[in-house]
Amino acid sequence: MEKILLDTNFLVYLIKEKKFRLFEDFLDENFGNYEIYILEGSLGEIGNINKRYLKAVKLLIRSNKIKVIKEKGKVDELIIKYKDNFIIATQDEKILKEVKRKIIKTKKYFKLF
């Protein structure tokens, strides 16, 4: 089963632009079985950006579409730490340079590298 770790910026994009279902379809086409994760620190970051986005993420967590990794630390540093165990979904240039398997959003679709 493929494990995908969403960076805060990627998750905010999915919620803000109402693209979560499109992202799930992309995953179904490319991986079949997958699990989506976020870091606990991302919840704080999302809450600082927009309380409605945080509410949406909590709904996704309750519906088991997203699992939370409960580890303290800076989100970007933890993502780098987990880079070998997950496909990383991010738009962060610094993180993109560090990871081998990644999903990014282009103008019209998602792409796996």
Backbone atoms as SQL, in Angstrom:
CREATE TABLE atoms (id INTEGER PRIMARY KEY, chain TEXT, resi INTEGER, resn TEXT, atom TEXT, x REAL, y REAL, z REAL);
INSERT INTO atoms VALUES
  (1, 'A', 1, 'MET', 'N', 0.838, -1.180, 0.000),
  (2, 'A', 1, 'MET', 'CA', 0.000, 0.000, 0.000),
  (3, 'A', 1, 'MET', 'C', 0.886, 1.247, 0.000),
  (4, 'A', 2, 'GLU', 'N', 0.611, 2.163, -0.886),
  (5, 'A', 2, 'GLU', 'CA', 1.372, 3.407, -0.977),
  (6, 'A', 2, 'GLU', 'C', 0.955, 4.359, 0.132),
  (7, 'A', 3, 'LYS', 'N', 1.927, 5.044, 0.717),
  (8, 'A', 3, 'LYS', 'CA', 1.665, 6.037, 1.755),
  (9, 'A', 3, 'LYS', 'C', 2.081, 7.402, 1.228),
  (10, 'A', 4, 'ILE', 'N', 1.179, 8.357, 1.350),
  (11, 'A', 4, 'ILE', 'CA', 1.410, 9.706, 0.839),
  (12, 'A', 4, 'ILE', 'C', 1.323, 10.683, 2.005),
  (13, 'A', 5, 'LEU', 'N', 2.332, 11.530, 2.117),
  (14, 'A', 5, 'LEU', 'CA', 2.379, 12.540, 3.161),
  (15, 'A', 5, 'LEU', 'C', 2.122, 13.903, 2.532),
  (16, 'A', 6, 'LEU', 'N', 1.057, 14.568, 2.971),
  (17, 'A', 6, 'LEU', 'CA', 0.693, 15.874, 2.435),
  (18, 'A', 6, 'LEU', 'C', 1.347, 16.986, 3.239),
  (19, 'A', 7, 'ASP', 'N', 2.031, 17.863, 2.550),
  (20, 'A', 7, 'ASP', 'CA', 2.552, 19.066, 3.175),
  (21, 'A', 7, 'ASP', 'C', 1.372, 20.022, 3.377),
  (22, 'A', 8, 'THR', 'N', 1.511, 20.935, 4.306),
  (23, 'A', 8, 'THR', 'CA', 0.436, 21.875, 4.624),
  (24, 'A', 8, 'THR', 'C', -0.018, 22.633, 3.385),
  (25, 'A', 9, 'ASN', 'N', 0.924, 23.141, 2.592),
  (26, 'A', 9, 'ASN', 'CA', 0.549, 23.962, 1.440),
  (27, 'A', 9, 'ASN', 'C', -0.249, 23.166, 0.412),
  (28, 'A', 10, 'PHE', 'N', 0.072, 21.899, 0.251),
  (29, 'A', 10, 'PHE', 'CA', -0.632, 21.044, -0.698),
  (30, 'A', 10, 'PHE', 'C', -2.060, 20.779, -0.208),
  (31, 'A', 11, 'LEU', 'N', -2.202, 20.482, 1.068),
  (32, 'A', 11, 'LEU', 'CA', -3.518, 20.216, 1.637),
  (33, 'A', 11, 'LEU', 'C', -4.405, 21.455, 1.592),
  (34, 'A', 12, 'VAL', 'N', -3.846, 22.607, 1.895),
  (35, 'A', 12, 'VAL', 'CA', -4.616, 23.852, 1.829),
  (36, 'A', 12, 'VAL', 'C', -5.110, 24.075, 0.401),
  (37, 'A', 13, 'TYR', 'N', -4.252, 23.818, -0.572),
  (38, 'A', 13, 'TYR', 'CA', -4.673, 23.957, -1.970),
  (39, 'A', 13, 'TYR', 'C', -5.860, 23.037, -2.268),
  (40, 'A', 14, 'LEU', 'N', -5.773, 21.774, -1.854),
  (41, 'A', 14, 'LEU', 'CA', -6.851, 20.813, -2.131),
  (42, 'A', 14, 'LEU', 'C', -8.178, 21.282, -1.550),
  (43, 'A', 15, 'ILE', 'N', -8.136, 21.838, -0.364),
  (44, 'A', 15, 'ILE', 'CA', -9.368, 22.289, 0.288),
  (45, 'A', 15, 'ILE', 'C', -9.851, 23.608, -0.308),
  (46, 'A', 16, 'LYS', 'N', -8.947, 24.557, -0.435),
  (47, 'A', 16, 'LYS', 'CA', -9.311, 25.890, -0.933),
  (48, 'A', 16, 'LYS', 'C', -9.920, 25.815, -2.336),
  (49, 'A', 17, 'GLU', 'N', -9.321, 25.003, -3.176),
  (50, 'A', 17, 'GLU', 'CA', -9.777, 24.904, -4.567),
  (51, 'A', 17, 'GLU', 'C', -10.771, 23.759, -4.797),
  (52, 'A', 18, 'LYS', 'N', -11.173, 23.105, -3.710),
  (53, 'A', 18, 'LYS', 'CA', -12.136, 21.993, -3.780),
  (54, 'A', 18, 'LYS', 'C', -11.658, 20.899, -4.746),
  (55, 'A', 19, 'LYS', 'N', -10.403, 20.489, -4.568),
  (56, 'A', 19, 'LYS', 'CA', -9.785, 19.506, -5.459),
  (57, 'A', 19, 'LYS', 'C', -9.519, 18.161, -4.780),
  (58, 'A', 20, 'PHE', 'N', -10.026, 17.947, -3.560),
  (59, 'A', 20, 'PHE', 'CA', -9.688, 16.710, -2.857),
  (60, 'A', 20, 'PHE', 'C', -10.205, 15.489, -3.614),
  (61, 'A', 21, 'ARG', 'N', -11.412, 15.546, -4.141),
  (62, 'A', 21, 'ARG', 'CA', -11.969, 14.405, -4.892),
  (63, 'A', 21, 'ARG', 'C', -11.126, 14.156, -6.148),
  (64, 'A', 22, 'LEU', 'N', -10.713, 15.212, -6.835),
  (65, 'A', 22, 'LEU', 'CA', -9.859, 15.072, -8.017),
  (66, 'A', 22, 'LEU', 'C', -8.533, 14.413, -7.644),
  (67, 'A', 23, 'PHE', 'N', -7.981, 14.783, -6.494),
  (68, 'A', 23, 'PHE', 'CA', -6.743, 14.184, -6.011),
  (69, 'A', 23, 'PHE', 'C', -6.947, 12.698, -5.703),
  (70, 'A', 24, 'GLU', 'N', -8.077, 12.354, -5.079),
  (71, 'A', 24, 'GLU', 'CA', -8.365, 10.947, -4.809),
  (72, 'A', 24, 'GLU', 'C', -8.473, 10.153, -6.115),
  (73, 'A', 25, 'ASP', 'N', -9.100, 10.730, -7.124),
  (74, 'A', 25, 'ASP', 'CA', -9.196, 10.065, -8.428),
  (75, 'A', 25, 'ASP', 'C', -7.811, 9.841, -9.022),
  (76, 'A', 26, 'PHE', 'N', -6.936, 10.835, -8.923),
  (77, 'A', 26, 'PHE', 'CA', -5.556, 10.702, -9.395),
  (78, 'A', 26, 'PHE', 'C', -4.866, 9.541, -8.695),
  (79, 'A', 27, 'LEU', 'N', -5.041, 9.455, -7.381),
  (80, 'A', 27, 'LEU', 'CA', -4.413, 8.374, -6.623),
  (81, 'A', 27, 'LEU', 'C', -4.958, 7.017, -7.037),
  (82, 'A', 28, 'ASP', 'N', -6.270, 6.926, -7.233),
  (83, 'A', 28, 'ASP', 'CA', -6.871, 5.661, -7.653),
  (84, 'A', 28, 'ASP', 'C', -6.303, 5.209, -8.998),
  (85, 'A', 29, 'GLU', 'N', -6.113, 6.150, -9.907),
  (86, 'A', 29, 'GLU', 'CA', -5.582, 5.821, -11.230),
  (87, 'A', 29, 'GLU', 'C', -4.117, 5.415, -11.179),
  (88, 'A', 30, 'ASN', 'N', -3.346, 6.012, -10.265),
  (89, 'A', 30, 'ASN', 'CA', -1.910, 5.791, -10.248),
  (90, 'A', 30, 'ASN', 'C', -1.419, 4.786, -9.221),
  (91, 'A', 31, 'PHE', 'N', -2.135, 4.603, -8.131),
  (92, 'A', 31, 'PHE', 'CA', -1.624, 3.732, -7.077),
  (93, 'A', 31, 'PHE', 'C', -2.588, 2.625, -6.669),
  (94, 'A', 32, 'GLY', 'N', -3.869, 2.808, -6.872),
  (95, 'A', 32, 'GLY', 'CA', -4.822, 1.829, -6.373),
  (96, 'A', 32, 'GLY', 'C', -5.024, 2.002, -4.884),
  (97, 'A', 33, 'ASN', 'N', -4.290, 1.254, -4.102),
  (98, 'A', 33, 'ASN', 'CA', -4.416, 1.341, -2.647),
  (99, 'A', 33, 'ASN', 'C', -3.445, 2.377, -2.109),
  (100, 'A', 34, 'TYR', 'N', -3.946, 3.268, -1.298),
  (101, 'A', 34, 'TYR', 'CA', -3.100, 4.309, -0.748),
  (102, 'A', 34, 'TYR', 'C', -3.630, 4.736, 0.613),
  (103, 'A', 35, 'GLU', 'N', -2.772, 5.317, 1.397),
  (104, 'A', 35, 'GLU', 'CA', -3.139, 5.947, 2.656),
  (105, 'A', 35, 'GLU', 'C', -2.572, 7.365, 2.629),
  (106, 'A', 36, 'ILE', 'N', -3.381, 8.326, 3.051),
  (107, 'A', 36, 'ILE', 'CA', -2.956, 9.720, 3.075),
  (108, 'A', 36, 'ILE', 'C', -2.691, 10.131, 4.517),
  (109, 'A', 37, 'TYR', 'N', -1.552, 10.785, 4.727),
  (110, 'A', 37, 'TYR', 'CA', -1.136, 11.223, 6.058),
  (111, 'A', 37, 'TYR', 'C', -0.828, 12.709, 6.057),
  (112, 'A', 38, 'ILE', 'N', -0.982, 13.326, 7.238),
  (113, 'A', 38, 'ILE', 'CA', -0.462, 14.663, 7.489),
  (114, 'A', 38, 'ILE', 'C', 0.233, 14.622, 8.849),
  (115, 'A', 39, 'LEU', 'N', 1.060, 15.595, 9.066),
  (116, 'A', 39, 'LEU', 'CA', 1.721, 15.720, 10.362),
  (117, 'A', 39, 'LEU', 'C', 0.848, 16.536, 11.302),
  (118, 'A', 40, 'GLU', 'N', 0.910, 16.215, 12.572),
  (119, 'A', 40, 'GLU', 'CA', 0.128, 16.935, 13.573),
  (120, 'A', 40, 'GLU', 'C', 0.408, 18.441, 13.510),
  (121, 'A', 41, 'GLY', 'N', 1.649, 18.815, 13.254),
  (122, 'A', 41, 'GLY', 'CA', 2.004, 20.226, 13.143),
  (123, 'A', 41, 'GLY', 'C', 1.286, 20.934, 12.004),
  (124, 'A', 42, 'SER', 'N', 0.905, 20.192, 10.979),
  (125, 'A', 42, 'SER', 'CA', 0.168, 20.800, 9.867),
  (126, 'A', 42, 'SER', 'C', -1.200, 21.307, 10.315),
  (127, 'A', 43, 'LEU', 'N', -1.788, 20.638, 11.296),
  (128, 'A', 43, 'LEU', 'CA', -3.087, 21.098, 11.799),
  (129, 'A', 43, 'LEU', 'C', -2.964, 22.503, 12.383),
  (130, 'A', 44, 'GLY', 'N', -1.903, 22.744, 13.134),
  (131, 'A', 44, 'GLY', 'CA', -1.667, 24.084, 13.682),
  (132, 'A', 44, 'GLY', 'C', -1.437, 25.103, 12.588),
  (133, 'A', 45, 'GLU', 'N', -0.649, 24.720, 11.592),
  (134, 'A', 45, 'GLU', 'CA', -0.381, 25.643, 10.482),
  (135, 'A', 45, 'GLU', 'C', -1.662, 25.973, 9.726),
  (136, 'A', 46, 'ILE', 'N', -2.488, 24.966, 9.484),
  (137, 'A', 46, 'ILE', 'CA', -3.745, 25.197, 8.766),
  (138, 'A', 46, 'ILE', 'C', -4.670, 26.082, 9.594),
  (139, 'A', 47, 'GLY', 'N', -4.736, 25.832, 10.904),
  (140, 'A', 47, 'GLY', 'CA', -5.559, 26.669, 11.783),
  (141, 'A', 47, 'GLY', 'C', -5.130, 28.119, 11.762),
  (142, 'A', 48, 'ASN', 'N', -3.837, 28.359, 11.613),
  (143, 'A', 48, 'ASN', 'CA', -3.338, 29.732, 11.526),
  (144, 'A', 48, 'ASN', 'C', -3.690, 30.387, 10.193),
  (145, 'A', 49, 'ILE', 'N', -3.862, 29.580, 9.159),
  (146, 'A', 49, 'ILE', 'CA', -4.196, 30.108, 7.835),
  (147, 'A', 49, 'ILE', 'C', -5.686, 30.422, 7.741),
  (148, 'A', 50, 'ASN', 'N', -6.513, 29.433, 8.139),
  (149, 'A', 50, 'ASN', 'CA', -7.956, 29.608, 7.987),
  (150, 'A', 50, 'ASN', 'C', -8.673, 28.565, 8.843),
  (151, 'A', 51, 'LYS', 'N', -9.539, 28.995, 9.730),
  (152, 'A', 51, 'LYS', 'CA', -10.260, 28.078, 10.631),
  (153, 'A', 51, 'LYS', 'C', -11.214, 27.160, 9.861),
  (154, 'A', 52, 'ARG', 'N', -11.787, 27.647, 8.762),
  (155, 'A', 52, 'ARG', 'CA', -12.686, 26.790, 7.962),
  (156, 'A', 52, 'ARG', 'C', -11.908, 25.655, 7.308),
  (157, 'A', 53, 'TYR', 'N', -10.688, 25.916, 6.867),
  (158, 'A', 53, 'TYR', 'CA', -9.864, 24.860, 6.282),
  (159, 'A', 53, 'TYR', 'C', -9.551, 23.803, 7.330),
  (160, 'A', 54, 'LEU', 'N', -9.273, 24.248, 8.554),
  (161, 'A', 54, 'LEU', 'CA', -8.990, 23.308, 9.640),
  (162, 'A', 54, 'LEU', 'C', -10.204, 22.433, 9.912),
  (163, 'A', 55, 'LYS', 'N', -11.372, 23.020, 9.890),
  (164, 'A', 55, 'LYS', 'CA', -12.608, 22.250, 10.094),
  (165, 'A', 55, 'LYS', 'C', -12.760, 21.187, 8.993),
  (166, 'A', 56, 'ALA', 'N', -12.461, 21.569, 7.759),
  (167, 'A', 56, 'ALA', 'CA', -12.546, 20.619, 6.643),
  (168, 'A', 56, 'ALA', 'C', -11.551, 19.481, 6.816),
  (169, 'A', 57, 'VAL', 'N', -10.343, 19.798, 7.255),
  (170, 'A', 57, 'VAL', 'CA', -9.328, 18.760, 7.470),
  (171, 'A', 57, 'VAL', 'C', -9.773, 17.813, 8.579),
  (172, 'A', 58, 'LYS', 'N', -10.332, 18.357, 9.638),
  (173, 'A', 58, 'LYS', 'CA', -10.797, 17.506, 10.726),
  (174, 'A', 58, 'LYS', 'C', -11.905, 16.572, 10.276),
  (175, 'A', 59, 'LEU', 'N', -12.750, 17.030, 9.366),
  (176, 'A', 59, 'LEU', 'CA', -13.777, 16.149, 8.795),
  (177, 'A', 59, 'LEU', 'C', -13.135, 15.010, 7.996),
  (178, 'A', 60, 'LEU', 'N', -12.100, 15.337, 7.230),
  (179, 'A', 60, 'LEU', 'CA', -11.397, 14.306, 6.462),
  (180, 'A', 60, 'LEU', 'C', -10.702, 13.306, 7.392),
  (181, 'A', 61, 'ILE', 'N', -10.188, 13.794, 8.509),
  (182, 'A', 61, 'ILE', 'CA', -9.551, 12.901, 9.489),
  (183, 'A', 61, 'ILE', 'C', -10.601, 11.977, 10.096),
  (184, 'A', 62, 'ARG', 'N', -11.737, 12.538, 10.483),
  (185, 'A', 62, 'ARG', 'CA', -12.811, 11.716, 11.073),
  (186, 'A', 62, 'ARG', 'C', -13.349, 10.687, 10.094),
  (187, 'A', 63, 'SER', 'N', -13.351, 11.012, 8.816),
  (188, 'A', 63, 'SER', 'CA', -13.850, 10.069, 7.811),
  (189, 'A', 63, 'SER', 'C', -12.783, 9.062, 7.396),
  (190, 'A', 64, 'ASN', 'N', -11.616, 9.134, 8.026),
  (191, 'A', 64, 'ASN', 'CA', -10.486, 8.240, 7.755),
  (192, 'A', 64, 'ASN', 'C', -9.879, 8.417, 6.371),
  (193, 'A', 65, 'LYS', 'N', -10.105, 9.548, 5.734),
  (194, 'A', 65, 'LYS', 'CA', -9.453, 9.818, 4.462),
  (195, 'A', 65, 'LYS', 'C', -8.024, 10.292, 4.691),
  (196, 'A', 66, 'ILE', 'N', -7.767, 10.864, 5.885),
  (197, 'A', 66, 'ILE', 'CA', -6.434, 11.330, 6.253),
  (198, 'A', 66, 'ILE', 'C', -6.100, 10.805, 7.644),
  (199, 'A', 67, 'LYS', 'N', -4.879, 10.321, 7.792),
  (200, 'A', 67, 'LYS', 'CA', -4.381, 9.879, 9.096),
  (201, 'A', 67, 'LYS', 'C', -3.346, 10.899, 9.582),
  (202, 'A', 68, 'VAL', 'N', -3.250, 11.051, 10.898),
  (203, 'A', 68, 'VAL', 'CA', -2.351, 12.048, 11.489),
  (204, 'A', 68, 'VAL', 'C', -1.142, 11.351, 12.104),
  (205, 'A', 69, 'ILE', 'N', 0.045, 11.857, 11.765),
  (206, 'A', 69, 'ILE', 'CA', 1.286, 11.395, 12.394),
  (207, 'A', 69, 'ILE', 'C', 1.545, 12.331, 13.569),
  (208, 'A', 70, 'LYS', 'N', 1.515, 11.762, 14.753),
  (209, 'A', 70, 'LYS', 'CA', 1.670, 12.580, 15.969),
  (210, 'A', 70, 'LYS', 'C', 3.129, 12.602, 16.385),
  (211, 'A', 71, 'GLU', 'N', 3.820, 13.583, 15.856),
  (212, 'A', 71, 'GLU', 'CA', 5.220, 13.784, 16.219),
  (213, 'A', 71, 'GLU', 'C', 5.470, 15.285, 16.284),
  (214, 'A', 72, 'LYS', 'N', 6.095, 15.706, 17.330),
  (215, 'A', 72, 'LYS', 'CA', 6.381, 17.127, 17.521),
  (216, 'A', 72, 'LYS', 'C', 7.596, 17.531, 16.694),
  (217, 'A', 73, 'GLY', 'N', 7.593, 18.768, 16.244),
  (218, 'A', 73, 'GLY', 'CA', 8.717, 19.295, 15.483),
  (219, 'A', 73, 'GLY', 'C', 8.230, 20.183, 14.359),
  (220, 'A', 74, 'LYS', 'N', 9.172, 20.770, 13.656),
  (221, 'A', 74, 'LYS', 'CA', 8.846, 21.622, 12.522),
  (222, 'A', 74, 'LYS', 'C', 8.388, 20.743, 11.361),
  (223, 'A', 75, 'VAL', 'N', 7.302, 21.136, 10.748),
  (224, 'A', 75, 'VAL', 'CA', 6.684, 20.327, 9.697),
  (225, 'A', 75, 'VAL', 'C', 7.664, 20.033, 8.567),
  (226, 'A', 76, 'ASP', 'N', 8.344, 21.039, 8.046),
  (227, 'A', 76, 'ASP', 'CA', 9.260, 20.820, 6.919),
  (228, 'A', 76, 'ASP', 'C', 10.376, 19.841, 7.282),
  (229, 'A', 77, 'GLU', 'N', 10.909, 19.965, 8.479),
  (230, 'A', 77, 'GLU', 'CA', 11.979, 19.051, 8.912),
  (231, 'A', 77, 'GLU', 'C', 11.471, 17.619, 9.055),
  (232, 'A', 78, 'LEU', 'N', 10.252, 17.465, 9.554),
  (233, 'A', 78, 'LEU', 'CA', 9.678, 16.128, 9.702),
  (234, 'A', 78, 'LEU', 'C', 9.382, 15.498, 8.339),
  (235, 'A', 79, 'ILE', 'N', 8.940, 16.322, 7.402),
  (236, 'A', 79, 'ILE', 'CA', 8.690, 15.796, 6.049),
  (237, 'A', 79, 'ILE', 'C', 9.984, 15.247, 5.459),
  (238, 'A', 80, 'ILE', 'N', 11.059, 15.987, 5.612),
  (239, 'A', 80, 'ILE', 'CA', 12.363, 15.516, 5.121),
  (240, 'A', 80, 'ILE', 'C', 12.742, 14.213, 5.840),
  (241, 'A', 81, 'LYS', 'N', 12.464, 14.133, 7.115),
  (242, 'A', 81, 'LYS', 'CA', 12.763, 12.924, 7.887),
  (243, 'A', 81, 'LYS', 'C', 12.013, 11.712, 7.324),
  (244, 'A', 82, 'TYR', 'N', 10.767, 11.901, 6.909),
  (245, 'A', 82, 'TYR', 'CA', 9.925, 10.810, 6.419),
  (246, 'A', 82, 'TYR', 'C', 10.028, 10.577, 4.908),
  (247, 'A', 83, 'LYS', 'N', 10.897, 11.296, 4.239),
  (248, 'A', 83, 'LYS', 'CA', 10.926, 11.271, 2.768),
  (249, 'A', 83, 'LYS', 'C', 11.158, 9.889, 2.163),
  (250, 'A', 84, 'ASP', 'N', 11.832, 9.000, 2.871),
  (251, 'A', 84, 'ASP', 'CA', 12.094, 7.669, 2.316),
  (252, 'A', 84, 'ASP', 'C', 10.946, 6.687, 2.525),
  (253, 'A', 85, 'ASN', 'N', 10.011, 7.039, 3.394),
  (254, 'A', 85, 'ASN', 'CA', 8.908, 6.136, 3.705),
  (255, 'A', 85, 'ASN', 'C', 7.584, 6.548, 3.076),
  (256, 'A', 86, 'PHE', 'N', 7.562, 7.716, 2.455),
  (257, 'A', 86, 'PHE', 'CA', 6.323, 8.259, 1.901),
  (258, 'A', 86, 'PHE', 'C', 6.573, 8.872, 0.532),
  (259, 'A', 87, 'ILE', 'N', 5.517, 8.951, -0.249),
  (260, 'A', 87, 'ILE', 'CA', 5.487, 9.837, -1.399),
  (261, 'A', 87, 'ILE', 'C', 5.074, 11.191, -0.815),
  (262, 'A', 88, 'ILE', 'N', 5.814, 12.228, -1.119),
  (263, 'A', 88, 'ILE', 'CA', 5.557, 13.545, -0.539),
  (264, 'A', 88, 'ILE', 'C', 4.780, 14.405, -1.535),
  (265, 'A', 89, 'ALA', 'N', 3.673, 14.979, -1.079),
  (266, 'A', 89, 'ALA', 'CA', 2.879, 15.892, -1.904),
  (267, 'A', 89, 'ALA', 'C', 3.094, 17.301, -1.370),
  (268, 'A', 90, 'THR', 'N', 3.767, 18.135, -2.158),
  (269, 'A', 90, 'THR', 'CA', 4.111, 19.481, -1.700),
  (270, 'A', 90, 'THR', 'C', 4.307, 20.412, -2.883),
  (271, 'A', 91, 'GLN', 'N', 4.322, 21.684, -2.579),
  (272, 'A', 91, 'GLN', 'CA', 4.689, 22.717, -3.550),
  (273, 'A', 91, 'GLN', 'C', 5.923, 23.465, -3.066),
  (274, 'A', 92, 'ASP', 'N', 6.459, 23.081, -1.945),
  (275, 'A', 92, 'ASP', 'CA', 7.605, 23.748, -1.328),
  (276, 'A', 92, 'ASP', 'C', 8.881, 23.394, -2.101),
  (277, 'A', 93, 'GLU', 'N', 9.523, 24.389, -2.686),
  (278, 'A', 93, 'GLU', 'CA', 10.718, 24.164, -3.513),
  (279, 'A', 93, 'GLU', 'C', 11.851, 23.491, -2.732),
  (280, 'A', 94, 'LYS', 'N', 12.056, 23.904, -1.508),
  (281, 'A', 94, 'LYS', 'CA', 13.120, 23.324, -0.685),
  (282, 'A', 94, 'LYS', 'C', 12.887, 21.830, -0.454),
  (283, 'A', 95, 'ILE', 'N', 11.661, 21.479, -0.125),
  (284, 'A', 95, 'ILE', 'CA', 11.334, 20.068, 0.105),
  (285, 'A', 95, 'ILE', 'C', 11.423, 19.285, -1.194),
  (286, 'A', 96, 'LEU', 'N', 10.950, 19.856, -2.288),
  (287, 'A', 96, 'LEU', 'CA', 10.985, 19.155, -3.580),
  (288, 'A', 96, 'LEU', 'C', 12.401, 18.740, -3.962),
  (289, 'A', 97, 'LYS', 'N', 13.384, 19.553, -3.621),
  (290, 'A', 97, 'LYS', 'CA', 14.777, 19.228, -3.941),
  (291, 'A', 97, 'LYS', 'C', 15.295, 18.052, -3.116),
  (292, 'A', 98, 'GLU', 'N', 14.704, 17.820, -1.952),
  (293, 'A', 98, 'GLU', 'CA', 15.172, 16.794, -1.023),
  (294, 'A', 98, 'GLU', 'C', 14.566, 15.411, -1.258),
  (295, 'A', 99, 'VAL', 'N', 13.377, 15.354, -1.848),
  (296, 'A', 99, 'VAL', 'CA', 12.663, 14.077, -1.926),
  (297, 'A', 99, 'VAL', 'C', 12.772, 13.448, -3.311),
  (298, 'A', 100, 'LYS', 'N', 12.738, 12.128, -3.325),
  (299, 'A', 100, 'LYS', 'CA', 12.838, 11.396, -4.588),
  (300, 'A', 100, 'LYS', 'C', 11.467, 11.128, -5.197),
  (301, 'A', 101, 'ARG', 'N', 10.521, 10.699, -4.371),
  (302, 'A', 101, 'ARG', 'CA', 9.175, 10.390, -4.862),
  (303, 'A', 101, 'ARG', 'C', 8.236, 11.485, -4.388),
  (304, 'A', 102, 'LYS', 'N', 7.639, 12.184, -5.347),
  (305, 'A', 102, 'LYS', 'CA', 6.817, 13.329, -4.977),
  (306, 'A', 102, 'LYS', 'C', 5.645, 13.506, -5.931),
  (307, 'A', 103, 'ILE', 'N', 4.631, 14.145, -5.403),
  (308, 'A', 103, 'ILE', 'CA', 3.475, 14.542, -6.200),
  (309, 'A', 103, 'ILE', 'C', 3.418, 16.058, -6.133),
  (310, 'A', 104, 'ILE', 'N', 3.297, 16.664, -7.293),
  (311, 'A', 104, 'ILE', 'CA', 3.119, 18.111, -7.318),
  (312, 'A', 104, 'ILE', 'C', 1.867, 18.439, -8.117),
  (313, 'A', 105, 'LYS', 'N', 1.390, 19.640, -7.937),
  (314, 'A', 105, 'LYS', 'CA', 0.245, 20.119, -8.681),
  (315, 'A', 105, 'LYS', 'C', 0.770, 20.985, -9.815),
  (316, 'A', 106, 'THR', 'N', 0.318, 20.723, -11.004),
  (317, 'A', 106, 'THR', 'CA', 0.624, 21.617, -12.120),
  (318, 'A', 106, 'THR', 'C', -0.618, 22.483, -12.322),
  (319, 'A', 107, 'LYS', 'N', -0.660, 23.249, -13.369),
  (320, 'A', 107, 'LYS', 'CA', -1.806, 24.143, -13.559),
  (321, 'A', 107, 'LYS', 'C', -3.123, 23.385, -13.682),
  (322, 'A', 108, 'LYS', 'N', -3.099, 22.223, -14.323),
  (323, 'A', 108, 'LYS', 'CA', -4.367, 21.529, -14.584),
  (324, 'A', 108, 'LYS', 'C', -4.479, 20.150, -13.948),
  (325, 'A', 109, 'TYR', 'N', -3.396, 19.584, -13.468),
  (326, 'A', 109, 'TYR', 'CA', -3.487, 18.227, -12.947),
  (327, 'A', 109, 'TYR', 'C', -2.361, 17.967, -11.953),
  (328, 'A', 110, 'PHE', 'N', -2.391, 16.769, -11.379),
  (329, 'A', 110, 'PHE', 'CA', -1.359, 16.342, -10.450),
  (330, 'A', 110, 'PHE', 'C', -0.371, 15.463, -11.189),
  (331, 'A', 111, 'LYS', 'N', 0.875, 15.480, -10.747),
  (332, 'A', 111, 'LYS', 'CA', 1.901, 14.703, -11.430),
  (333, 'A', 111, 'LYS', 'C', 2.796, 14.020, -10.405),
  (334, 'A', 112, 'LEU', 'N', 3.116, 12.769, -10.661),
  (335, 'A', 112, 'LEU', 'CA', 4.009, 11.999, -9.804),
  (336, 'A', 112, 'LEU', 'C', 5.390, 11.968, -10.423),
  (337, 'A', 113, 'PHE', 'N', 6.420, 12.234, -9.629),
  (338, 'A', 113, 'PHE', 'CA', 7.803, 12.167, -10.089),
  (339, 'A', 113, 'PHE', 'C', 8.506, 11.073, -9.342);
